[in-house]
Amino acid sequence: MNRPVTALPGPESPGPVLPAPAPGRWRPLRIGLVDLFHYDVEEFWFRDGRLLLRGNNGTGKSKVLALTLPFLLDGDLSARRVEPDGDPGKRMEWNLLLGGAHPHPERLGYTWIEFGRLDGSTGEAHFRTLLCGLKAVAGRGIARHWFAVTGQRVGAGLDLLDATGTALSRDRLAEAVGAHGMVYDTAKAYRRAVDEALFGLGERRYGALVDLLIQLRQPQLSKRPSEAALSRALTEALPPMDQAVVADAAEAFRSLDEEKEELRAAREAEQASTAFLGHYRRYARLASRRRARLPRREHARYENLQRELARAQADRDRASAEREEAAARGAALDERAARLAAQDATLRSRPEMLDARALDRAADDASRTAADLKRAEADRRTAAEAHTRAVGRLATADNRLTAAREALERIRDRVAESAVAARLERPRTEGAPDAVLRREADEATASRQRAVGHVAELVTLAEQAEERHRAARLRVDEADEEVVHGEERLAEAEEDVAREGQALVTAVRERLSGCVELRVPGLPVLLDAVQDWSSSLDGPMPARTAASEAHRAAASRLADRAAGLAHREAATAER
């Protein structure tokens, strides 16, 4: 971009050959700006430590100096230190974002100055480069800034732009500086490093020197002179006084010993006369005090009586006013108690409380139904077990009956065969073994039939228990459904109760907090008690009880105070 400011002397476009230092003290060689103000990359060269900037008004001569010297020696970003005119409206972020005219919301730039000197004994060249990096973000101002002091030279070992032409960040600058210098984040540490690298004045003298530069840098200094500020800045920038001068002044003061001795004698005489005069004054005061003791005592007694009378009258008036206020507050509290009692009755008679009692009864019915269900389940299990055992016994009896019948048939066959073989065949009688076996078989059959009948009864009982179980389960389901509905209604009722309770607590807090004379002690504990009472409505309302107790206590105190004031009034009137 075009350069609005030219630096003389020095080349218009410095080539790769950089300015060489001169023997002796440190002298500035170059200053530069990187991505600051209207500059991309710009350098200005010094000649013998001097720089001349020329250009039309508004080309940026003052801005170049404001961003380099004495800013790079001070490190303070405030406008009163950076800007020559000290205008607080010219903030540092404007030099980066140009008041929103810059096309990007963020901008990172550098300002730097290079010092150099040539060692006269060895002929070695030494350099010191001071840098300040600034990063501004739209809406946040200067987001971050940092400083660096290094022995490298910009353009010859130290580049402030990377390969893409972007200014280095703080971390990348630290990597580029490496062991040749140090990067600082605070202006105090940076100023100490600059003083140690270039001047060696110490913190106080270095600060005074920078303040003097800022004072002398003000524009149109001759039109608005400030002799006191300039004198103070010049005085603070002066080096310490020579010890020889101090010794000469001390020697000159030794001649004042004689005058000091004479002055001491005069002062002793003056002190003696003053002491005598003070003693005589005390004597006069004591004498006059003895003569004025009686009238002063009577006057003091009169004034004391007047003050006591005034205090007694003021206490009587205040007690009367407090009694009237207490009576009014008592009436208001009684009215409040009546309203709270009406609200209590309203809350107790609301449908939500009836629903809550219905829910309690439903819960009791559900509990009883569940108990009946458990008993029916137990009866069903017992009947099922008995049915299983009876079926097993019936199967065993059937098997035994079949086996007995088969054995009886085999015995009959063998008996018939034996009778035929022995030619003893004859008609069977009642007393024959066949009759005995038949009787036993009939008895066994009757026993098994009775067992079967018992099993059938048990099966009937089991079916009846199953039927009762189904009916009980149906009732339990209905009860569960009713419990669910009841819980919903109970939840709604509890929410209403909680809401009303919270409203009641809020009303009690506002009412009791607004009371001036009637102070209820332990308000947080009382509010917790009111909250608990609103959910159960058990017993009297805590707020009414506490208010009544506070009212009785206040009434008792006021009565005692009224009695004391009446006594004091009577005593005062008697006096």
C-alpha positions in Angstrom: 0.0 0.0 0.0 1.1 3.6 -0.4 3.0 5.2 2.4 1.2 8.2 3.9 4.3 9.3 5.9 7.9 9.5 4.7 10.9 9.1 7.0 14.0 11.2 6.5 16.8 10.4 6.2 16.7 6.9 5.0 16.0 4.9 1.8 12.4 4.8 0.6 12.4 1.0 0.3 15.1 -0.5 2.5 16.9 -3.3 0.8 18.5 -6.3 2.4 21.3 -4.1 3.8 20.2 -3.0 7.3 21.4 0.1 9.1 24.6 -0.3 11.1 25.0 0.8 14.7 27.5 3.5 15.8 30.0 3.2 18.7 29.0 4.3 22.2 25.5 4.2 23.7 22.4 2.5 22.4 20.8 4.4 19.6 17.4 3.7 17.8 18.0 2.3 14.3 14.5 1.4 13.0 10.9 1.4 14.0 8.2 -0.6 12.2 4.5 -1.5 12.1 3.1 -4.8 11.0 -0.7 -4.9 10.2 -1.5 -1.8 12.3 -3.4 1.3 11.5 -3.5 1.7 7.7 -0.1 -0.2 7.3 0.5 -3.7 6.2 4.3 -3.8 6.7 6.2 -0.5 7.1 9.6 0.5 8.5 11.1 3.9 9.3 14.9 4.3 9.6 16.8 6.6 12.0 20.0 8.5 11.1 22.4 9.1 14.0 19.5 8.3 16.4 17.2 10.9 14.9 14.0 10.6 12.8 12.1 13.2 10.8 8.5 12.4 9.7 6.9 14.7 7.2 3.6 14.7 5.4 0.3 16.4 5.1 -2.2 16.7 8.0 -4.0 13.4 8.6 -1.4 11.2 7.0 -0.6 9.5 10.3 2.7 11.1 11.6 1.3 11.4 15.2 -0.2 7.8 14.9 3.2 6.3 14.0 4.9 8.0 17.0 1.9 7.1 19.3 2.3 3.4 18.3 6.1 3.3 18.7 7.6 5.9 21.1 7.4 6.2 24.0 4.7 3.4 24.0 7.4 0.6 23.4 9.3 1.9 26.4 6.2 2.2 28.6 4.0 -0.8 27.6 0.8 0.9 29.0 -2.1 0.5 26.5 -4.3 3.2 28.1 -5.2 6.2 25.9 -3.8 8.8 28.3 -0.4 7.2 27.9 -0.5 6.2 24.2 -2.2 9.2 22.5 -0.3 12.5 22.5 -3.4 14.5 23.4 -4.5 11.9 26.1 -8.0 11.6 24.6 -9.7 8.7 26.4 -12.0 8.1 23.4 -9.0 7.0 21.2 -8.8 3.4 22.4 -6.0 1.0 21.2 -8.4 -1.4 19.5 -9.2 1.4 17.0 -5.7 1.2 15.6 -6.4 -2.4 14.6 -10.1 -2.5 13.6 -10.3 1.2 12.4 -13.6 1.7 14.2 -15.3 -1.1 12.2 -13.9 0.0 8.9 -11.6 -3.0 8.7 -13.1 -5.9 6.7 -12.4 -8.5 9.3 -13.7 -8.7 12.9 -10.3 -9.8 14.3 -6.9 -8.4 13.6 -3.4 -9.2 14.9 -0.5 -6.7 14.5 2.9 -5.7 15.8 4.8 -2.5 16.6 8.6 -2.7 17.1 11.7 -0.6 17.5 15.3 -1.7 17.1 18.3 -0.3 19.1 21.9 -0.9 18.3 25.5 0.0 19.5 29.0 -0.9 18.5 31.4 -2.0 21.2 34.4 0.3 21.0 36.9 -2.2 22.3 36.0 -5.3 20.4 34.1 -3.8 17.5 31.2 -6.2 18.0 27.7 -5.0 17.1 24.9 -5.4 19.6 21.2 -5.1 18.9 18.0 -5.0 21.0 14.6 -5.2 19.4 11.5 -4.3 21.5 8.1 -5.7 20.3 4.5 -5.5 21.3 1.9 -7.8 19.8 -1.8 -6.7 19.8 -4.9 -8.7 19.0 -8.3 -7.0 18.8 -11.7 -8.6 18.4 -14.9 -6.7 17.5 -17.1 -6.2 20.5 -14.3 -7.2 23.0 -11.6 -4.6 22.4 -8.0 -5.7 22.9 -8.5 -9.4 23.5 -4.8 -10.1 24.2 -1.4 -8.3 24.1 2.2 -9.4 24.8 5.7 -7.9 24.7 9.1 -9.2 23.8 12.8 -8.2 24.2 15.2 -10.0 21.9 18.7 -9.6 20.4 17.5 -10.6 16.9 16.8 -8.1 14.1 13.5 -8.0 12.3 14.1 -9.1 8.7 17.5 -10.7 9.6 16.8 -13.7 11.7 13.3 -12.7 13.0 10.2 -12.5 10.8 6.9 -11.3 12.2 4.9 -12.8 9.3 4.7 -16.4 8.3 4.8 -17.8 4.8 1.1 -16.9 4.2 1.7 -13.3 5.2 -0.2 -13.7 8.6 1.2 -12.0 11.7 2.7 -14.5 14.3 0.7 -15.4 17.3 2.1 -15.1 20.8 3.2 -18.8 21.0 4.8 -18.7 17.5 6.6 -15.5 18.4 8.0 -17.3 21.5 9.2 -20.1 19.3 10.8 -17.6 16.9 12.5 -15.7 19.7 13.7 -18.9 21.4 16.9 -18.4 23.5 17.6 -15.0 22.0 15.1 -13.2 24.3 12.0 -13.4 26.3 8.2 -12.9 25.8 6.3 -11.1 28.5 2.6 -10.9 29.3 2.6 -8.0 31.7 3.9 -4.4 31.2 5.6 -4.3 34.6 7.9 -7.3 33.8 8.4 -5.9 30.3 9.5 -2.4 31.6 12.0 -4.0 34.0 13.4 -6.1 31.1 13.8 -3.0 28.9 15.5 -1.0 31.7 17.9 -3.9 32.3 18.7 -4.3 28.6 19.1 -0.6 27.6 19.4 1.8 30.5 20.1 0.3 33.9 18.4 3.2 35.8 16.3 1.2 38.2 12.5 1.0 38.5 11.9 4.5 39.9 14.2 6.5 37.7 13.1 4.6 34.6 9.4 5.3 35.4 10.3 9.0 35.9 12.1 9.0 32.5 9.1 7.5 30.7 6.7 10.0 32.4 9.0 12.9 31.3 8.9 11.6 27.7 5.1 11.4 27.8 4.9 14.9 29.3 7.2 16.4 26.6 5.4 14.5 23.8 2.1 16.4 24.3 1.1 18.3 21.2 1.3 22.2 21.3 3.1 22.1 24.6 3.9 25.8 24.3 0.2 26.9 23.9 -1.0 25.0 27.0 2.0 25.0 29.3 1.8 23.4 32.8 4.9 24.6 34.7 4.1 22.5 37.7 3.7 19.2 35.8 6.7 19.9 33.6 8.9 20.9 36.6 7.8 17.8 38.5 8.5 15.6 35.6 12.0 17.2 35.0 12.8 16.9 38.8 11.8 13.2 39.0 13.9 12.5 35.9 17.0 14.0 37.3 19.8 11.7 38.6 20.5 11.5 42.3 22.4 14.4 43.8 26.2 14.1 44.0 27.5 13.2 47.5 30.2 16.0 47.3 27.4 18.6 46.9 25.7 17.1 49.9 28.9 17.2 51.9 29.4 20.9 51.1 25.9 21.7 52.2 26.5 19.9 55.4 29.7 21.8 56.1 27.8 25.0 55.5 25.1 24.1 58.0 27.7 23.5 60.7 28.0 27.3 61.0 24.5 27.5 62.2 25.3 25.8 65.6 25.7 29.2 67.4 22.4 30.5 66.1 20.9 27.3 67.2 22.2 27.7 70.7 20.9 31.2 71.0 17.6 30.1 69.7 17.5 27.3 72.3 18.1 29.8 75.1 15.4 32.1 73.8 13.0 29.1 73.6 13.8 28.1 77.2 13.0 31.6 78.4 9.8 31.6 76.5 8.9 28.2 77.9 9.6 29.4 81.5 7.4 32.5 81.0 4.7 30.3 79.4 4.8 27.9 82.4 4.5 30.7 84.9 1.6 32.2 82.9 -0.1 28.8 82.8 0.3 28.3 86.6 -1.2 31.8 87.2 -4.1 31.0 84.9 -4.9 27.8 86.8 -4.9 29.7 90.1 -7.2 32.3 88.6 -9.5 29.6 87.3 -9.6 27.8 90.7 -10.4 31.1 92.5 -13.2 32.0 90.2 -14.5 28.5 90.3 -14.8 28.5 94.1 -16.8 31.7 94.0 -19.1 30.5 91.2 -19.7 27.0 92.7 -23.1 27.6 94.4 -24.8 29.4 91.5 -23.4 26.8 89.0 -24.6 23.9 91.2 -28.1 25.4 91.4 -28.2 26.2 87.7 -27.0 22.6 86.8 -29.8 21.2 89.1 -32.4 23.3 87.4 -31.2 22.2 83.9 -31.2 18.6 84.9 -34.8 18.9 86.2 -35.8 20.5 82.9 -34.2 17.7 80.9 -35.8 15.0 83.0 -39.2 16.7 82.6 -38.8 17.0 78.9 -37.8 13.3 78.6 -40.7 12.2 80.8 -43.2 14.2 78.7 -41.6 12.8 75.5 -41.8 9.2 76.9 -45.4 9.8 77.9 -46.3 11.0 74.4 -44.4 8.1 72.8 -46.1 5.6 75.1 -49.5 6.9 74.2 -48.8 6.8 70.5 -47.4 3.2 70.9 -50.5 2.2 72.9 -52.8 3.5 70.1 -50.7 1.8 67.4 -50.7 -1.5 69.4 -54.4 -1.3 69.8 -54.8 -0.7 66.0 -52.4 -3.6 65.2 -54.3 -5.9 67.7 -57.6 -5.1 65.9 -55.9 -5.8 62.6 -54.5 -9.1 63.9 -57.9 -10.1 65.2 -59.4 -9.4 61.8 -56.5 -11.3 60.2 -57.1 -14.3 62.6 -60.8 -14.3 61.7 -60.0 -14.4 57.9 -57.5 -17.2 58.5 -60.1 -19.1 60.5 -62.5 -18.7 57.6 -59.9 -19.9 55.1 -59.2 -22.8 57.4 -62.9 -23.8 57.5 -63.0 -23.3 53.7 -60.1 -25.6 53.1 -61.5 -28.3 55.4 -64.9 -28.2 53.6 -63.5 -28.3 50.0 -64.2 -31.4 47.8 -60.5 -32.2 47.8 -60.6 -33.1 51.5 -63.7 -35.4 50.8 -61.8 -37.0 47.9 -58.9 -37.6 50.2 -61.1 -39.4 52.7 -62.7 -41.4 49.9 -59.2 -42.4 48.8 -58.3 -43.5 52.3 -61.4 -45.7 52.4 -60.7 -47.1 48.9 -57.1 -47.9 50.1 -58.6 -49.7 53.2 -60.9 -51.7 50.9 -58.0 -52.5 48.6 -56.0 -53.7 51.6 -58.9 -55.9 52.8 -59.5 -57.3 49.3 -55.8 -58.1 48.9 -55.9 -60.0 52.3 -59.0 -61.9 51.1 -57.2 -62.7 47.8 -54.2 -64.0 49.7 -56.4 -66.2 51.9 -58.3 -67.5 48.8 -55.0 -68.3 47.1 -53.9 -70.3 50.2 -57.3 -72.2 50.3 -56.9 -73.0 46.6 -53.4 -74.3 47.0 -54.5 -76.4 50.0 -57.5 -77.8 48.0 -55.3 -78.5 45.1 -52.8 -80.4 47.2 -55.6 -82.4 48.9 -57.1 -83.2 45.4 -53.7 -84.4 44.2 -53.3 -86.6 47.2 -56.8 -88.0 46.9 -56.3 -88.8 43.2 -53.1 -90.6 44.1 -54.8 -92.6 46.8 -57.8 -93.4 44.4 -55.4 -94.7 41.8 -53.6 -96.8 44.4 -56.9 -98.2 45.6 -58.0 -99.1 42.0 -54.8 -100.9 41.4 -55.1 -102.8 44.6 -58.8 -103.7 43.8 -57.8 -105.0 40.4 -55.0 -107.0 41.8 -57.3 -108.5 44.5 -59.9 -109.4 41.9 -57.3 -111.2 39.8 -55.9 -113.0 42.8 -59.5 -114.0 43.8 -60.1 -115.4 40.3 -56.9 -117.4 40.4 -57.8 -118.8 43.8 -61.2 -119.8 42.6 -59.7 -121.6 39.6 -57.2 -123.5 41.8 -60.0 -124.4 44.3 -62.2 -125.6 41.6 -59.4 -127.7 40.0 -58.5 -129.2 43.4 -62.2 -130.1 44.1 -62.6 -131.8 40.8 -59.4 -133.6 41.3 -60.5 -134.7 44.8 -64.1 -135.3 43.6 -65.3 -133.0 46.3 -67.2 -130.5 44.2 -70.3 -129.2 45.9 -72.4 -126.0 46.1 -70.7 -123.0 47.7 -72.0 -121.8 51.1 -72.0 -118.4 52.8 -69.1 -119.5 55.1 -66.9 -120.5 52.1 -63.7 -118.7 51.4 -65.4 -117.2 48.4 -67.9 -115.3 50.6 -65.1 -114.0 52.8 -63.1 -112.8 49.8 -66.2 -111.2 48.3 -67.0 -109.4 51.6 -63.4 -108.0 51.8 -63.6 -107.0 48.2 -66.9 -105.2 48.9 -65.5 -103.4 51.9 -62.4 -102.3 49.9 -64.7 -101.1 47.1 -66.9 -99.2 49.6 -63.7 -97.6 51.1 -62.4 -96.6 47.7 -65.8 -95.2 46.8 -65.8 -93.1 49.9 -62.3 -91.9 49.1 -63.5 -91.1 45.6 -66.5 -89.2 47.0 -64.2 -87.3 49.3 -62.0 -86.4 46.4 -65.0 -85.3 44.4 -66.0 -83.1 47.4 -62.4 -81.7 47.5 -62.6 -81.0 43.7 -65.9 -79.2 44.2 -64.3 -77.2 47.1 -61.3 -76.4 44.8 -63.6 -75.3 42.0 -65.5 -73.1 44.5 -62.2 -71.7 45.8 -61.1 -71.0 42.2 -64.4 -69.2 41.6 -63.9 -67.2 44.7 -60.3 -66.5 43.6 -61.5 -65.2 40.3 -64.1 -63.0 41.9 -61.5 -61.8 44.4 -59.0 -61.0 41.6 -61.8 -59.2 39.8 -62.5 -57.1 42.9 -58.7 -56.6 43.3 -58.5 -55.3 39.8 -61.4 -53.0 40.3 -59.9 -51.9 43.6 -56.5 -51.3 41.9 -58.2 -49.2 39.2 -60.1 -47.3 41.9 -56.8 -46.9 43.8 -55.2 -45.5 40.7 -58.1 -43.0 40.2 -58.0 -42.3 43.9 -54.2 -41.7 43.8 -54.7 -39.3 40.9 -57.4 -37.5 42.8 -55.3 -37.6 45.9 -52.3 -36.2 44.0 -54.5 -33.4 42.6 -55.8 -32.8 46.1 -52.3 -32.8 47.5 -51.2 -30.4 44.8 -54.1 -28.1 45.7 -53.3 -28.4 49.4 -49.6 -27.7 48.8 -50.5 -24.7 46.6 -52.9 -23.4 49.2 -50.3 -24.1 51.9 -47.6 -22.2 50.0 -50.0 -19.3 49.5 -50.8 -19.4 53.2 -47.1 -19.4 54.0 -46.5 -16.5 51.7 -49.4 -14.6 53.1 -48.1 -15.3 56.7 -44.6 -14.2 55.7 -45.7 -11.0 54.1 -48.0 -10.2 56.9 -45.6 -10.9 59.7 -42.7 -9.3 57.8 -44.7 -6.1 57.3 -45.4 -5.8 61.0 -43.3 -3.1 62.6 -44.1 -3.3 66.3 -45.5 -6.8 66.6 -42.4 -8.9 66.0 -42.9 -12.7 66.0 -39.6 -14.4 66.9 -38.2 -17.3 64.9 -40.0 -16.5 61.6 -38.3 -19.2 59.5 -39.2 -21.9 62.1 -42.8 -20.6 62.3 -43.1 -20.7 58.5 -42.0 -24.3 58.5 -44.6 -25.1 61.1 -47.3 -23.4 59.1 -46.2 -25.4 56.0 -46.5 -28.7 58.0 -49.8 -27.6 59.5 -51.3 -26.8 56.0 -50.7 -30.4 54.9 -52.3 -32.0 58.0 -54.5 -29.3 59.6 -53.8 -30.9 62.9 -54.2 -28.7 65.9 -54.4 -24.9 66.0 -52.7 -22.8 63.3 -49.1 -22.0 64.4 -49.2 -18.5 62.9 -52.3 -17.6 64.9 -50.8 -19.1 68.1 -47.5 -17.3 67.6 -49.2 -14.0 66.7 -51.4 -14.3 69.8 -48.3 -15.0 72.0 -46.4 -12.0 70.5 -49.5 -9.8 70.9 -49.8 -10.9 74.6 -46.1 -10.2 75.1 -46.3 -6.8 73.4 -49.4 -5.9 75.3 -47.6 -6.9 78.6 -44.5 -4.9 77.7 -46.7 -1.9 76.8 -48.7 -2.2 80.0 -45.5 -2.4 82.0 -44.0 0.6 80.1 -47.3 2.5 80.6 -47.2 1.8 84.3 -43.6 2.9 84.5 -44.3 6.1 82.6 -47.3 6.8 84.8 -45.2 6.4 87.9 -42.5 8.6 86.4 -45.1 11.2 85.4 -46.5 11.2 88.9 -43.1 11.5 90.4 -42.2 14.3 88.0 -45.4 16.1 88.7 -44.8 15.7 92.5 -41.2 17.1 92.1 
